[in-house]
Amino acid sequence: MEQDASHPPNDYDLSTAISSTSGLRQGLTSYGDAHFSLFLRKVFVKALGYSEDALSRPIIGIINTYSGFNPCHGNVPQLIEAAKRGIQFNGGLAVEFPTISVHESFSHPTSMFLRNLMSMDTEEMIRAQPLDACVMIGGCDKTVPAQLMGGISANKPVLPLITGPMMPGSHRGQRIGACTDCRNNWASFRAGEIDIEEISAINEELAPTIGTCGVMGTASTMACITAALGMMPLRGASAPAVSSARARVAEETGANAIIAARNKWKPQDILSKESFLNAITVLQAIGGSTNAVVHLMAIANRNPKTQGVITLQTFEEVGRKTPLLVDLKPSGDNYMTDFHNAGGMLALLHTLRPLLHLSAKTITGQTLGDILDSSPFREFPLSRRIIRPLSDPLYPGSSLVVLSGNIAPNGAVMKASASKDRALLSHTGPAVVFEDSADLAKRIDDPNLEVTANSVLVLKGIGPIGNPGMPEAGLLPIPRKLASAGVKDILRISDGRMSGTAGGTIILHISPESALPESPFGIVQTGDLITCDVEKRKLSLDISNEELGSRIEARKAVFAREAKPKRRGYRGLYERAVNQAQDGADFDFLAANGGSSN
Ligand code: FES
């Protein structure tokens, strides 16, 4: 056997126990003989050409989520190369490995259905393999939450590296970009305002480069939140996917991984209540996606320190103190490239400084306050147009609100700042109920549908269990007869989610969802009066408690008679284990306490 004299292999000295928790010696495969396990591991890793010197370095994993079905991750190969530079210039050994990759438009029934699976893949592969730290490359909506959830549960040093937003496109001299403009233009097409040639031309320009959606949708929201949690460089939230800045963030992440590995900075030690309060402050200030509420609950519940400490009520409390400052679609007018050029997260956090918990730790070993102190930001006119000062916000407070009432005893969420008709924020109207997505598709454009602009559209059956993955179907289309009469917004309610790029007066995540027999939301009938009062944070069905109770009992009896057989496979696991939106729609057994109610 060839030997490197400078690194004599003592791993096979049978008189010495193998007890290391780092490098190649950690997490040995179980053969009942640790020395043989290490011997065999080295046999196989040497097939890849590694020397003893290389194998003696800190091993930094890089999760490769490149996929031909994920254009939001189209730059992953370049990011891997740049991250490897950062790792290897600083004395580590970079080893890339795959996990599943999930894109919004290529995931049936929904990407959210696969988020928990991706988090399990991420957690178990980080835990199973001999890594001292791990760079997790994600970007598209569900990938970053999945990686944070899995990384926190694995609890080895993890460093998110985000693919970054796409550039905006152009149509007839106007900037357009996925995906707020996808939805606006599609609504115009449905209303007959633009023709088939124009919608086809728009389709060519909405995603002109690789990268994540270029507005403050879920992907951009999660990127900003990840930076606010202290888990990645601030520029990493907004540098465009195709920019040289993005590659430099990747190199910096690789270098940071070596420091985190040497210091064993684990996510459960870094992330505290204060980290999450900062993240929620940023979420409110950027007018972020409602999906982020579900994701942040799932992420917080993976950490024993924050499970049960961060709740839906926390979003409400932070929201009341935090104005909307960032003028990006869908709440405002601009794109992620504008946010980046205006100073991005560094400018935003300097602006939000009085509202932040500056002692929160970050993955660099510095506190958030240290980072802001060492990176002063000088304002310029563009920055103040895109990132407003606290004294001149875009929306005074609570971009995202948490509502509750007799049909949502465990809560519901609304992005009030994205309402297109603010009068609907205080509204009473008769319900027009659709029992599920198929019922909606069949009847929404029926000319005989009894609906007016005063109606409240209700869609059931799209909660975590009801339509696995809680699809982004909460943006119910405006019935064609109303749309062509010029109605731009209508109050809509569901137990599902909505794309972060969408807007309108829309109440989401109703809990408990209608698929549960005891759900009060499940008993809403067409013609019932529903009141939404955002000021009072109330959502209620105007019927008596007795009527509500007797409808629920009658519905439970129907469920008992029509019990469905258990499904097999991942879908069966999903239906049995997923928890409700207010807990993050995670699997109960993956939460920090394993789903125990104690
Ligand atoms: Fe991937 Fe929008 S589809 S971020």
Boltz pocket constraint, residues with backbone or C-beta under 6 A from the ligand:
constraints:
  - pocket:
      binder: B
      contacts: [[A, 72], [A, 103], [A, 104], [A, 105], [A, 139], [A, 140], [A, 141], [A, 178], [A, 179], [A, 211], [A, 212], [A, 213], [A, 217], [A, 219]]
      max_distance: 6.0
